[in-house]
Amino acid sequence: MEPSFWEARWRKNQIGFHLDEINPMLIAYLDSLNLRHGDTVLVPMCGKSLDMLYLRNQGFRVIGVELSELAARSFFAENNLAFTESQLGDFLRFESEGIIILCGNIFHLRSDHIADAVASYDRAALVALPPEMRRKYVDHLSHILPASFKTLLITFKYPQHEMSGPPFSVEEAEVRQLFSRWESIELLHTADILSENLHFRERGLTDLRENAFLLQRNLSQP
């Protein structure tokens, strides 16, 4: 799961993980983050997701993080968004009205890059990583995120032996273990989505569920 893996997927247009619509889970559960107008939302491994436009159009600012420069440029081009670009440390920084995409390795992200963020929306990051990298990812974000923070996390659950990820199956028990130091972990929703996902059935899956979690931490409490 090296950076070259994802760059090759984008070059070859092997992006079955990309949705051509707003994720219904985001529409249904965005309010659970209890955001205020103008708040900043972090979207890790954002690709060219239309969810970023949805968040901006709801009155929020967006900071996406994406490894693939092709994906970042495609987002702005396909949505006819003018943007500026500059260098920010290890990241190539793209900015349009209300949306910033930092193009680079998410493990190089620093706290000052996302100091304004109060919440994150993770639909594609945790499930993109194999088990040995998921702990590293959570530990890294937990180290750099603001003390008071919320996350809307979307995961998949399926028999892992039936399909090699990504996306990977992430059990509820693992979510609770990975975020055990966070103040609360709430399962908001779970649904059987196999019937509406032909490409997963074609890959051999016999069961597929999508889960939505609300994660909260407040390290500023005494």
N, C-alpha and C positions, 0 to 999 in steps of 0.2 A: 504494500500500500504506500509506495513512494509517490512523491509529487508527479513523477513522469507518468504514472498510471492514469491520474486524472487528466493530465494534459493531453495524453493520447486519446482518452475517451472523448474529450471535446473536439479534438482535431478530426476524429473519425465520425463525429456526430452520433456517438453511441451514448445517448443521453436519455434513456428511457426513464430515468429518475426525474426528468424535468416535466413539470405540469404546464399545460397550455391554458390553465385557468387558475383562479384564486383557490387556494386550498380550503375546502369547506370547514375543516377543523379550525382554521384561523378565523374565519367569519363567525363561527359558532362560539368560540371561546376567547376571542380577543378581550372582551370585557372583563374576563377573570383577572387580567393583569391590573385592572383599576388604574389605567393611565390617565394623565391629564393632557390637555391640548398642548402640543409643543414638546412633549417628552421624547426622549431618544431611545430607540429600540435597536438592539444589536441583532443582526441576522448572520450567524456563522455559516460558512460554506454556502453562500447564498446563490451561487450560480447566476442565472439570469431570471430568477424567479419573479413572477408577476406579483407575488405576495408583497414585495417591497413597494410597488406602486400602490397597492391596496393600503398598506400602513401609512404611506405618505398622504394618500387621499383622505384618510381618517383624521388627519391633522397631526401626525407624529413625524419626527425626524428619524431617518434610518441610517445606520452604519452597517453595511454589509462587509463581510470578509470572504474573499474568494481567491483560490489558488490560480485559476486559469485566467490569463489576460484576455483570451478569446471570449470566454464567457462574459467577462465584465464589459468588454466593448460591444458584444452582441446585445446585452441588455439595453444599453443606451441607444444603439442604432435601431433595434427592432421596435423601440418605443418612441422613436423620434425625439429623444431628449438631448438637448445641447449640454455639453459638459466641459469642464476643464480638467487638466491632469498635471500632477506634480509629483515629486519624490518626497516620501515621508519615511526616513530611515530605510528599513528593508522593504517597504511597501511602495508600490505605484498607486497613487491616490487619485481616484476619479471623483469628481463632484458635480452634481446637478442640483436643481432646486429641491431641497429637502432630502436628498439621498447622496450618501458618500459610499463608495466601494473602495476598500483597501485591498489591493491585489498583491497577494503574497502568502507565505506559509503562516497558518493561524497560530502555530507554536512560537512564532516570533512576535506575536501581538503583545503589547505592553499596556499597563494600566492607564498611562497617559493618552493612549490612542482612543480609549473608550470611557474616559472619565465622566462624560456627560450621560452615559447610558444608565437607565433605571430598570431596564428589563431586556430580555432576549426572547426571540422566537426561533426555536431549533426544530426544524422539520427535516433537515437533510444532513446534519453534522454528526450527531451521535450514531445514527444508524449507518453512516457511511464508513465507520471505522471498525476494524476487527477487534476482538476482545482485548488483545494485549495493548491496543492503543486507546481504548475508551477510558481507562483509568488515567492515563497520561493526559488526555484531553480534559477531563473533568478537573483533575488536579491543577492543570495550568489555568483554566478559566477561573476556578475558585480562588486562585492566588491573585489574579489581576482584576477581578470584578469589583465594583464598589461594594461596600459593606452591606448596604441594604439593597436587595435585588430580587427580581422575580423572573421566572422563565416559564414560557409555554413550550412544553416539550412534546413532540409527536414521535412515536415509535411504532415499529412493526413487530408482530409476534407470529412466527411460523416455524414448522419443523426445520431446523437449520440443516439437517442432513439432506433435505430435499432440494436445496438450492444453495449454491455458493454466493455469498454477498459480493459486493454491496447491491442493494441495502441489506444489512444484517438484521437478524432477529435479536431483539433486546427484551428480555423478560422483565416483568414488573419487579421481581425480586432483585434483579441486577440494578435497575434504576434506583430502588430504595437503598441498595448497598453503596452504589457510586455516590449518591447524594446524602449519605447518612449524617453528615455534619451540617446539613441545611436544616433550617428550623421546621419546615413542613413539606410534605410530599403528598399531593392529593391526586388520585386518579379521577379525572373529570369525566372521561368517556371511554368506552371500548365498543368496537363494532366489527362484525364480520364483513370484510370488503373483498373477499375472493371473487365473488360472482361479477363484480364490476371491474375487475382487473385481468383482462384476457392475457396480457403479456406475462403475468405471474403464473397463470394456469399453464401457459405454454412452456414455462420453465420448470413445470413439474410440481408446483405446490398443490397440496390437497387441503390446506387450511391457511388462512391469512387474516389476522386481526390488526386493527389500527387502534392505538391507545393515545390518549391525550392526558398529560400530567401538568399540574400547576406546582412549580417548585418555588419555595420562598426561603430567604435567609435574611437575618438582621444581626450582623456581627457587632453593630453599634450598641445593642442592648447590654446593660450591665450584667 
